[in-house]
């Protein structure tokens, strides 16, 4: 019987290619093509495993004094196609590197069963496309797919609309996080890396989700997050990990400063005025001649703040004048740096205040734990102590440092809510103990 061991690859780059000939890329590609051709041979896995030992001995013998032969991946791959080769074959323990260039072993070729395939089902001829359309129409999501295909979204490119359909079919008409079947009015296509951060409309950068899952991904409201996680049964570790990955980066309007936040007319209170001036200029932009790509109406998120003190581990609540802070308001992902810069100019002119100190800030907080504190800020240490106990009990430690900061999200409007009832989310970065 053929071997069922995990396969390990062909010498994709012949030795002469590794010593500088210009045929390296051509040889590598032709070897991959050979692998893909022969992987349907009945005994390929068994046969190619016999070749590797002799090839390995030959390499060690011939290159003993002529080149650097290593099993360890170098910091930088040198070959034109080496990164691709590594992604395709890097799991093999038989991969070798010669002078920093990858040589992939012959044995990484497993038998692949040929699948039944109808020649007349393809996208290149009218009859083939007709068969594909009939198959899709018969699916349980065919009606929704038809509506999506007729949805003329002028805010996005043709590439986006085309890839949205492709992802919808690939997910079989279901949300890629909750696995809930989607009606046309529930379908949302989101960016993993938004255009404001350099993301594109390509297939790999898009995800199909339920419209409420989109709210979950972008929300900063703890109540909304908890209720939607429970509603869509997303508490499984795999779903939480995926959700955290999709929520990883956040864009903010940010103003930096130092000093007591309670100082009347001080730097902190001036920063708050600037933040809201820019935030509402962006929110109301749809009523002006300036149109933001992908814009939808939204509620301005709550005020947040990152806090630290020089040469202090954690937070010393008794010395407010020593606070450094970054005061922020979350931005929707569709707002780009160009949109932000224009809002700065507009707010400065219309509000008659200098908004030039505001910056477009992108933050990836990583793994964190958070707790809701109710009451005065002066009583926060008691709540933080509860959170620290929870962290320790679950095998983690605080990771507060100059890059990962004490984070507060102010859920209550201080102008309307009594001091003893104000809610503040306290978030601390953590790591495994």
C-alpha positions as CSV (number, residue, x, y, z in Angstrom):
1,X,0.0,0.0,0.0
2,X,1.1,3.6,-0.6
3,X,2.6,5.3,2.4
4,X,0.1,7.5,4.4
5,X,2.8,9.6,6.0
6,X,2.6,13.4,5.7
7,X,4.4,14.1,2.4
8,X,7.5,16.2,2.1
9,X,8.4,18.0,-1.5
10,X,10.8,17.8,-5.0
11,X,14.1,19.5,-5.3
12,X,12.4,22.5,-6.7
13,X,15.5,24.4,-7.4
14,X,18.4,22.4,-9.0
15,X,21.8,23.0,-7.6
16,X,23.0,25.1,-10.6
17,X,20.1,27.4,-10.1
18,X,21.2,27.9,-6.4
19,X,24.6,29.0,-7.6
20,X,23.3,32.0,-9.5
21,X,21.9,31.0,-12.9
22,X,19.0,33.0,-14.2
23,X,16.8,29.9,-14.7
24,X,15.9,29.6,-11.0
25,X,12.3,30.8,-11.3
26,X,11.6,28.8,-14.4
27,X,13.0,25.6,-12.9
28,X,11.1,26.1,-9.7
29,X,7.8,26.6,-11.5
30,X,8.3,23.6,-13.7
31,X,9.1,21.4,-10.7
32,X,5.8,22.6,-9.0
33,X,4.0,21.8,-12.2
34,X,5.5,18.3,-12.2
35,X,4.4,17.8,-8.6
36,X,0.8,18.8,-9.4
37,X,0.8,16.5,-12.5
38,X,2.2,13.4,-10.8
39,X,0.2,13.7,-7.5
40,X,-2.6,11.6,-9.0
41,X,-0.2,8.7,-9.7
42,X,-1.3,5.7,-7.6
43,X,2.0,5.0,-5.8
44,X,3.6,8.5,-5.9
45,X,3.9,8.9,-2.2
46,X,5.7,5.6,-1.8
47,X,7.9,6.1,-4.8
48,X,9.2,9.6,-4.1
49,X,10.1,8.8,-0.5
50,X,12.8,6.5,-1.9
51,X,14.5,9.4,-3.7
52,X,15.0,11.8,-0.8
53,X,17.8,10.0,1.1
54,X,20.1,9.8,-1.9
55,X,19.4,13.4,-2.8
56,X,20.1,14.6,0.8
57,X,23.4,12.7,0.9
58,X,24.4,14.1,-2.5
59,X,23.7,17.7,-1.3
60,X,25.7,17.2,1.9
61,X,28.7,15.7,0.0
62,X,28.8,18.2,-2.9
63,X,28.2,21.3,-0.8
64,X,30.3,20.4,2.2
65,X,32.9,23.1,1.4
66,X,31.2,25.1,-1.4
67,X,28.1,26.5,0.2
68,X,26.2,27.0,3.4
69,X,23.7,24.1,3.7
70,X,21.1,24.5,6.6
71,X,17.8,23.2,7.9
72,X,17.0,26.5,9.5
73,X,15.0,29.2,7.6
74,X,17.2,32.3,7.1
75,X,15.9,35.7,8.2
76,X,15.4,36.7,4.5
77,X,14.7,34.4,1.6
78,X,16.8,35.3,-1.4
79,X,15.2,33.6,-4.4
80,X,12.6,35.4,-6.6
81,X,10.0,32.7,-5.9
82,X,11.3,31.5,-2.5
83,X,8.5,33.1,-0.4
84,X,6.0,31.2,-2.5
85,X,7.9,28.0,-2.2
86,X,8.1,28.4,1.6
87,X,4.4,29.0,1.9
88,X,3.7,25.9,-0.2
89,X,6.3,23.5,1.3
90,X,7.6,25.1,4.5
91,X,5.9,22.5,6.8
92,X,8.3,19.8,5.6
93,X,11.1,18.8,7.9
94,X,13.2,17.9,4.9
95,X,13.3,21.5,3.5
96,X,16.9,22.7,3.1
97,X,18.4,26.1,2.5
98,X,21.6,26.7,0.4
99,X,23.1,30.1,0.7
100,X,19.8,31.4,2.0
101,X,17.8,29.9,-0.9
102,X,15.2,27.2,-0.5
103,X,15.5,23.6,-1.8
104,X,12.3,21.7,-1.4
105,X,12.6,17.9,-0.9
106,X,11.3,15.4,-3.5
107,X,9.1,13.5,-1.0
108,X,6.5,16.2,-0.4
109,X,4.0,14.9,-2.9
110,X,0.9,13.0,-1.7
111,X,-1.5,11.0,-3.7
112,X,-4.6,13.1,-4.6
113,X,-7.8,11.4,-5.8
114,X,-9.0,12.7,-9.1
115,X,-12.5,14.3,-8.6
116,X,-15.4,13.9,-10.9
117,X,-15.5,16.9,-13.2
118,X,-17.8,17.7,-16.1
119,X,-16.0,19.3,-19.0
120,X,-19.1,21.2,-20.0
121,X,-19.4,23.0,-16.7
122,X,-17.1,26.0,-16.9
123,X,-17.1,29.8,-17.2
124,X,-15.5,30.0,-20.6
125,X,-18.4,29.0,-22.9
126,X,-22.0,30.0,-22.9
127,X,-23.3,26.5,-22.2
128,X,-20.8,26.1,-19.3
129,X,-21.9,29.4,-17.7
130,X,-25.6,28.5,-18.1
131,X,-25.0,25.2,-16.2
132,X,-23.2,27.1,-13.4
133,X,-26.1,29.6,-13.2
134,X,-28.7,26.8,-13.1
135,X,-26.8,25.1,-10.2
136,X,-26.6,28.3,-8.2
137,X,-30.3,29.1,-8.8
138,X,-31.2,25.7,-7.4
139,X,-29.3,26.4,-4.1
140,X,-31.2,27.5,-1.0
141,X,-29.6,30.9,-1.3
142,X,-30.3,31.4,-5.0
143,X,-32.9,34.1,-4.6
144,X,-30.6,36.2,-2.3
145,X,-27.7,35.7,-4.7
146,X,-29.9,37.0,-7.6
147,X,-30.8,40.1,-5.6
148,X,-27.2,40.7,-4.7
149,X,-26.2,40.5,-8.3
150,X,-28.8,43.1,-9.2
151,X,-27.8,45.4,-6.4
152,X,-26.1,48.4,-8.0
153,X,-23.8,49.6,-5.3
154,X,-22.3,52.8,-6.6
155,X,-20.2,53.4,-3.5
156,X,-17.9,50.4,-4.4
157,X,-15.9,49.2,-7.3
158,X,-16.9,46.5,-9.8
159,X,-14.2,44.4,-8.2
160,X,-15.8,44.7,-4.8
161,X,-19.3,43.8,-6.1
162,X,-17.9,40.8,-8.0
163,X,-15.9,39.5,-5.1
164,X,-18.9,40.0,-2.7
165,X,-20.9,37.6,-4.9
166,X,-18.0,35.1,-4.9
167,X,-17.6,35.2,-1.1
168,X,-21.4,34.8,-0.7
169,X,-21.4,31.7,-2.8
170,X,-18.2,30.3,-1.1
171,X,-19.9,30.8,2.3
172,X,-23.1,29.1,0.9
173,X,-25.2,32.1,1.7
174,X,-24.3,32.1,5.4
175,X,-22.5,34.5,7.8
176,X,-18.8,33.6,7.9
177,X,-18.8,34.1,11.7
178,X,-22.2,32.9,13.1
179,X,-23.1,30.5,10.2
180,X,-26.6,31.9,10.1
181,X,-28.3,31.8,6.7
182,X,-28.7,35.3,5.3
183,X,-31.6,37.0,3.7
184,X,-30.8,39.8,1.2
185,X,-31.5,42.6,3.7
186,X,-29.2,41.0,6.3
187,X,-26.1,40.6,4.0
188,X,-23.1,42.8,4.8
189,X,-19.7,42.6,3.1
190,X,-16.9,44.0,5.4
191,X,-13.2,44.6,4.9
192,X,-10.6,42.7,7.0
193,X,-8.2,45.6,6.4
194,X,-10.3,48.7,5.6
195,X,-9.4,51.0,2.7
196,X,-8.6,53.7,5.2
197,X,-5.7,51.5,6.3
198,X,-4.6,50.5,2.8
199,X,-7.0,47.6,2.3
200,X,-8.2,46.6,-1.2
201,X,-11.4,45.2,-2.8
202,X,-9.7,41.9,-3.5
203,X,-11.5,38.6,-2.5
204,X,-9.1,37.7,0.4
205,X,-9.8,41.1,2.1
206,X,-13.6,40.7,2.2
207,X,-15.9,38.8,4.6
208,X,-19.7,38.1,4.4
209,X,-21.5,38.7,7.7
210,X,-24.9,39.3,9.1
211,X,-25.6,43.0,9.5
212,X,-25.8,42.7,13.3
213,X,-22.4,40.8,13.3
214,X,-21.0,43.9,11.5
215,X,-22.4,46.0,14.4
216,X,-20.7,43.6,16.8
217,X,-17.4,43.9,15.0
218,X,-17.4,47.7,15.1
219,X,-19.2,48.4,18.4
220,X,-17.4,49.6,21.5
221,X,-20.5,49.4,23.7
222,X,-20.1,46.5,26.2
223,X,-23.9,45.8,26.4
224,X,-24.2,45.6,22.7
225,X,-21.2,43.3,22.3
226,X,-22.4,40.9,25.0
227,X,-26.0,40.8,23.7
228,X,-25.0,40.2,20.1
229,X,-22.4,37.5,21.1
230,X,-25.2,35.7,23.0
231,X,-27.8,36.3,20.3
232,X,-25.6,34.7,17.6
233,X,-24.0,32.0,19.9
234,X,-20.5,33.3,19.3
235,X,-18.9,32.3,22.7
236,X,-17.0,29.3,21.2
237,X,-13.2,29.9,21.5
238,X,-12.8,29.6,17.7
239,X,-15.5,32.2,17.0
240,X,-14.1,34.6,19.7
241,X,-10.6,34.3,18.2
242,X,-12.0,35.1,14.7
243,X,-14.0,38.0,16.1
244,X,-11.0,39.4,17.9
245,X,-8.9,39.1,14.8
246,X,-11.5,41.0,12.8
247,X,-11.7,43.7,15.5
248,X,-7.9,44.0,15.9
249,X,-7.2,47.4,14.6
250,X,-9.2,50.6,15.4
251,X,-8.9,54.1,14.0
252,X,-9.4,57.1,16.3
253,X,-9.5,60.8,16.4
254,X,-6.8,61.5,19.0
255,X,-5.4,64.5,20.9
256,X,-2.4,64.0,23.2
257,X,-1.6,66.0,26.3
258,X,-0.4,66.1,29.9
259,X,-1.8,67.3,33.2
260,X,-4.8,67.1,35.5
261,X,-8.0,66.2,33.5
262,X,-10.1,68.0,36.1
263,X,-8.4,71.4,35.6
264,X,-11.0,73.9,34.6
265,X,-10.3,75.1,31.0
266,X,-7.1,73.0,31.0
267,X,-5.5,71.1,28.2
268,X,-7.7,68.0,28.7
269,X,-10.9,69.9,28.4
270,X,-9.7,71.8,25.3
271,X,-8.8,68.4,23.8
272,X,-12.4,67.2,24.3
273,X,-13.7,70.2,22.4
274,X,-11.4,69.5,19.5
275,X,-12.4,65.8,19.4
276,X,-16.1,66.4,19.2
277,X,-15.7,69.2,16.7
278,X,-14.0,66.8,14.3
279,X,-16.2,63.8,15.2
280,X,-19.4,65.7,14.3
281,X,-17.9,67.3,11.2
282,X,-17.3,63.7,9.9
283,X,-20.7,62.4,11.1
284,X,-22.6,65.2,9.3
285,X,-20.5,65.2,6.1
286,X,-23.2,63.3,4.2
287,X,-25.3,66.6,4.3
288,X,-22.5,68.5,2.5
289,X,-21.1,68.3,-1.0
290,X,-18.3,66.1,0.2
291,X,-19.1,62.4,0.0
292,X,-17.1,59.8,1.9
293,X,-16.8,56.4,0.1
294,X,-18.8,53.7,1.9
295,X,-20.5,56.1,4.3
296,X,-23.5,55.1,6.3
297,X,-25.1,57.1,9.1
298,X,-23.8,56.3,12.6
299,X,-23.8,57.4,16.2
300,X,-20.6,59.1,17.5
301,X,-19.0,56.5,19.8
302,X,-18.2,57.4,23.5
303,X,-15.2,59.3,24.6
304,X,-12.1,57.1,25.5
305,X,-8.7,57.8,27.0
306,X,-5.3,56.1,27.3
307,X,-3.5,57.1,30.5
308,X,0.1,56.7,31.9
309,X,2.6,58.4,34.2
310,X,6.3,58.6,33.7
311,X,8.3,56.1,35.7
312,X,5.1,54.6,37.3
313,X,4.0,51.0,36.9
314,X,0.2,51.0,36.6
315,X,-1.6,54.2,37.7
316,X,-1.2,56.5,40.7
317,X,-4.7,58.0,41.1
318,X,-3.5,60.4,43.8
319,X,-1.2,62.3,41.5
320,X,-3.4,63.5,38.6
321,X,-1.1,66.3,37.6
322,X,1.4,63.7,36.5
323,X,-0.9,62.1,34.0
324,X,0.0,61.8,30.3
325,X,-3.0,61.1,28.2
326,X,-4.3,60.4,24.7
327,X,-7.9,61.3,24.5
328,X,-9.7,59.6,21.6
329,X,-13.0,59.0,19.8
330,X,-13.4,55.8,17.7
331,X,-13.8,56.3,13.9
332,X,-15.9,54.1,11.5
333,X,-13.5,52.1,9.3
334,X,-14.8,53.7,6.1
335,X,-13.2,57.1,7.1
336,X,-9.8,57.4,5.5
337,X,-6.9,59.7,6.4
338,X,-7.9,62.0,3.5
339,X,-11.4,62.3,4.9
340,X,-10.0,63.0,8.3
341,X,-7.6,65.7,7.1
342,X,-10.5,67.4,5.3
343,X,-12.6,67.3,8.4
344,X,-9.8,69.0,10.4
345,X,-9.8,71.9,7.9
346,X,-13.6,72.1,7.9
347,X,-13.9,72.0,11.7
348,X,-11.2,74.6,12.2
349,X,-13.1,77.0,9.8
350,X,-16.6,76.4,11.0
351,X,-16.1,75.9,14.7
352,X,-13.5,78.7,15.0
353,X,-11.1,76.5,17.0
354,X,-7.7,75.2,16.0
355,X,-8.1,71.5,15.4
356,X,-4.6,70.9,14.1
357,X,-3.5,69.0,17.2
358,X,-5.9,66.2,16.3
359,X,-4.3,63.1,14.7
360,X,-5.5,60.0,12.8
361,X,-4.4,57.2,15.1
362,X,-4.6,53.5,14.4
363,X,-4.2,51.2,17.5
364,X,-4.0,47.4,17.8
365,X,-4.5,46.7,21.5
366,X,-3.9,42.9,21.3
367,X,-5.0,40.6,24.1
368,X,-6.8,42.6,26.9
369,X,-9.2,42.1,29.8
370,X,-11.8,44.7,30.8
371,X,-14.3,45.4,33.6
372,X,-17.1,48.0,34.1
373,X,-16.5,50.4,37.0
374,X,-19.5,52.2,38.4
375,X,-18.9,55.4,40.4
376,X,-16.2,58.0,40.9
377,X,-12.8,57.7,39.1
378,X,-11.1,58.0,42.5
379,X,-12.6,54.6,43.4
380,X,-11.2,52.8,40.4
381,X,-8.4,51.0,42.3
382,X,-10.9,48.8,44.0
383,X,-12.4,47.7,40.6
384,X,-8.9,47.3,39.1
385,X,-8.0,45.0,42.1
386,X,-11.0,42.7,41.2
387,X,-9.8,42.6,37.6
388,X,-6.2,41.8,38.7
389,X,-7.5,38.9,40.8
390,X,-9.4,37.5,37.8
391,X,-6.3,37.9,35.6
392,X,-4.2,35.9,38.0
393,X,-6.8,33.2,38.5
394,X,-6.9,32.6,34.8
395,X,-3.1,32.3,34.2
396,X,-2.3,35.8,32.9
397,X,-0.4,38.8,34.1
398,X,-0.8,42.5,33.4
399,X,1.3,43.8,30.4
400,X,1.1,47.6,31.1
401,X,4.1,49.3,29.6
402,X,5.0,52.4,27.5
403,X,3.3,50.8,24.4
404,X,0.3,49.1,26.0
405,X,-1.6,51.5,28.2
406,X,-4.4,51.8,30.8
407,X,-7.5,52.3,28.7
408,X,-10.8,53.9,29.8
409,X,-14.1,54.1,27.8
410,X,-16.6,56.5,29.3
411,X,-20.0,55.0,28.8
412,X,-22.0,57.7,30.7
413,X,-22.5,61.4,29.9
414,X,-21.0,63.3,32.8
415,X,-23.4,66.2,32.2
416,X,-26.5,64.0,32.7
417,X,-25.5,61.1,35.0
418,X,-24.8,61.4,38.7
419,X,-21.3,60.7,39.8
420,X,-22.2,57.5,41.7
421,X,-23.9,56.1,38.7
422,X,-21.4,56.8,36.0
423,X,-20.1,53.8,34.1
424,X,-16.5,53.4,32.9
425,X,-15.0,50.4,31.1
426,X,-11.4,49.9,32.3
427,X,-9.3,47.8,29.9
428,X,-5.8,46.5,30.6
429,X,-3.4,44.7,28.3
430,X,-2.4,41.2,29.4
431,X,-0.2,38.3,28.5
432,X,0.2,34.6,29.5
433,X,2.0,34.2,32.8
